[in-house]
Amino acid sequence: MRLSRQFQLVPLVLTALLQFFISYTMAMLAFWVLEVSTFIFILYAFEYIASGHLFPLDILPPGLARVLFFTPFPYQLFFPVSVYM
């Protein structure tokens, strides 16, 4: 079953907004912390693993996957790709 064109754009737009707000939050952190690059490195390293860039999240144990879906990271790549597949 194929989704109509407007429903295909919804996950893409929401993912872009989520990524923007995470990046914006890191930028706002720079007002209070002198060296923000460490926080950005940790965030993006965790994002790379927890969003499905490194491996599909389907292979994780069910308990870990359930906990991971309470974070915003799977909704940056794994969820939009699974909607289209």
N, C-alpha and C positions, 0 to 999 in steps of 0.2 A: 504494500500500500504506500503510495507516494503522498507526501504532504504537499499541500498547496503552497504556492510561492510565498505568500505572506507569512505562513507558519514556518517556512524554512529560514526566514530572516530573524525570527524572534530569538532563537538561541545564539545566533551570531551577534546580534546587538547587545543582548544581556551579558555575553562573555566579554565583549569589548568594554562595556560599562564597568564590569567587575574588575577587569585588569586596570582600567583607568583609576578607579577608586583605591585600589591597592597601591598603585604607583604614587597617587596623590598623597596617600597616608604616609608613605615613606618620605616624600618631599616635605611634608609638614613636620615630620620628626626632626628634620634638619634645623628647625628653629630652636629646638631645645637641646639637641645633642651636637657636639662639635664634629665628631667623626661618625658620619652616618653610613659610610661605605660598608662597614662590617655588618650592620643590620640588613642592608640591601643584599649583600652576598649570601647571608644565611637565609633570608626570605626566598631569594631566587633559587638557591640550591635545594631548599625544601620543596619549592614549587615545581622544580624540574622532576623530582621524584614523585611527589604526591599528586601531580595533575595528569600523569599518564604519559609524559614525554619519554621517559626511560623504558617503561614497560607497561602493558595494559593492566589496568587495575582489576580486571577480572581474575587474574591469577593470584591475588592476595587471599589470605584466609578470610572467611566471612566476617569474623569479629573485627578484624583490623579494617576491612573495607567499610563496615558499618560505622566505625568510629571516624574513619577518614571522610566519609560523606557529610559529617557535621562541620567540616572545614570548607573554606571557599575554593580550595585548590582543585578538586576533581571537576568543578564546574567551569574551569578555565580551558580545559582541552578534552578530557575524557567524556563528559556529558554531551557537549555539542557534537562530537564525532559519533557517539553512540546514537544520537538522534538521527543523524543522516544515514547511518548504516542500518 
